[in-house]
Amino acid sequence: MGAIKISKDVTAVIHKCWPDGVIEEFDTDESYFHDIRDELERDLRKISGASLRWQTEEESDTRWDADDEDEPPLDRDFQSYHVFFVSPHGKEFEFETETESVEEAEDPDVDELITTTVRGQGRYGCTVAISLAAPVAAVRLGDYAQFEDGCVFGPDPLSTAVSGETDEPVDIGEQCGQSLGEEALAKLENLRQKVAAVLAKHKVQLLDDSILDLPVPGLRAEEEVFVEGPPSIRDAFFFRGV
């Protein structure tokens, strides 16, 4: 079987997006996404048998007042994509989880950190990443969790997990799939097809998982962009920076 090649239409989108062959930060306020976002979100919410559970938070409009604060708030890293998380209805997509919270002791004379376990509730579903640089998207299995202290672990297309047995990175989508039965996986695949239909309605091209990690010849990334090694198709559309 021959190697998978990048199709001409994807190559054309990459060239249009980065005509100089350099992945760099851009003005996300000018993205096409803002013109379709409200209707696209509405259609995702209307998918039968599922709910939109989470999406990328908006940038804060709060302005720093030097009279009220000693230091300006930290800026969030640049992100070239918006994420929606859609989960099917049903108990089989729920799971319990926990995380650790580290706080200083209440007694000021005690110089130690106290670690407590915080319980949470999570769900499996589809992580829908939509590039702000070009009308393309990627969908994979993912999970979302909310904890008793109000902390939220949102899904992300760039996230990786670590195997507890080998300490090696594992694909989160594969990890989710191993936690679910065949019937639940079939429901997720059905949901993925419905999400794909919504994306197509709004003229957003869904990239196949099989091509996302293919390297793009002649493409490089600015130093401010978090890309390791030769850029791939995934890097061309879904990246972070400073």
C-alpha positions, 0 to 999 in steps of 0.5 A: 500500500502506498504512502498517504499523500496530501490532497490538492485541496488541502494543499491549496488551503495551506498555501492560501493560509500561509502563502509565505510558507510560515506558520505565525500568529494572526489576528483572530478577531478577523477570522471567518469563524465569527461570521458563522459561529452563532449559527454553527453553535445553534446547529450543534445544540440541535443535534438529537440525542446529544448536548453541547457541554463545553466550548472554548471560553471567550477572552476576558474584556477586563482591563487592568487598573494599576490603582487596584492591582499590583501586577497586570493579569497574565495573558492566555497563550495564543490559540488558533482554534475554537473547541466545542465538546458534544456528548451523547445522552446516556449514563454510559458516557459518564465517569467519575474522576479525581484530581489533586489540589495543593494549597498552603496551610491555614496556619501562617506559622506552618510552612507546608503545602497541603494536598487534597483529593478533589472528586469530579464528574466527567463525560466522553464525547466528540471534541470538535476543533475548528481552525480560526485560520481557515475553514477546516476542522478536526473531530476526535474522541475526548473527555471533559470533567468538572470538579467539586472545587469548580475546576474544569478540565476541557478537551483539547485537540493537542492534549496527550495523556500518559500511560500509567504502565509505560509512562509513554504518551497515549492518544486520548481518543484511543484511551477513551475508546478503550474505556467504552464498549462497542455500542457506546463507540457506535453511538459516538461514531454516529454523533461524529457523522452528525457533527460532520454534517453540521460542519459541511452545512457551514462550509467547514471542511472536516479533515480526516484523522489519517492525514493530520500528522502528515508533514507539509514540505516547505512549511515552517513555524515562527519561534513564537509558535509551539511546533516541534519538528517539521510542521504537519497538517495539524500544526498548520491549522491547530497550534498555540503560541505566546 
